[in-house]
Amino acid sequence: MHAPSRQTTAGLLVVLAAASGCLDVICLTRLNGYFASVITGNLVQFGHAIATANARSLAGAVAAVGGYALGVAGATLPLRHGGPGWNRRTAVVAAAEAVLLLGFTAGWLGCAARPGYAAGLVLLGVASVASGMQSVITIGAGIRGASTTYLTGSLTNMVRRRVLDPHWFADVGGLGRLAGLVGGAVLGTVVLRLAPTWAPALAAALVVAVVAVAVGLTRRAVAAVPQSPDRDRPSFRP
């Protein structure tokens, strides 16, 4: 399976970052104050819940952190033997993430955008599993240091390199992912205010678009490879 080019992959990661920003806005503001992907913030919330003996908040931490870990494990298993870059297994895992986000959207619609406590925990868990899977997809994308769900390290590295080497040109891909995350959060917030019922559909649509584009480009690349006339002929050894 021919992988999309590095430049195309970088663009797809920007779209995934936007999906992450949109999903995190929904979870943070409507699902018990937890992120789907920012585990550092979730662990701080977890510690606060322990100190205050807040059982409801503790359950949210378990759903968010546990769901993310489950997503990472579930995506790592099928991708552990694959090389870097987008391949057939990556496409399957990304499609599974898209299915989870579509399920999240269906659950959100079923709750009329106002999930109760129990439904909110389920939705938070689903969103966190999807985010964990996306993190693994990004790590295996073949772009060193790329991330679409947690960008603290990306910002740290860019600022640090700029200070150490003033002549260094900024990482365009890293800046793009940062902008994508912020843009996704902005769009998610706008949709939450104007059409809250359909807010999760934006994140799902972005991931579906990434899968469709990557698979389409891959098939086009395969079709463009000239076929050898002797390729399908049986070979005979003396």
Disulfide bonds with the S-S distance in Angstrom:
none
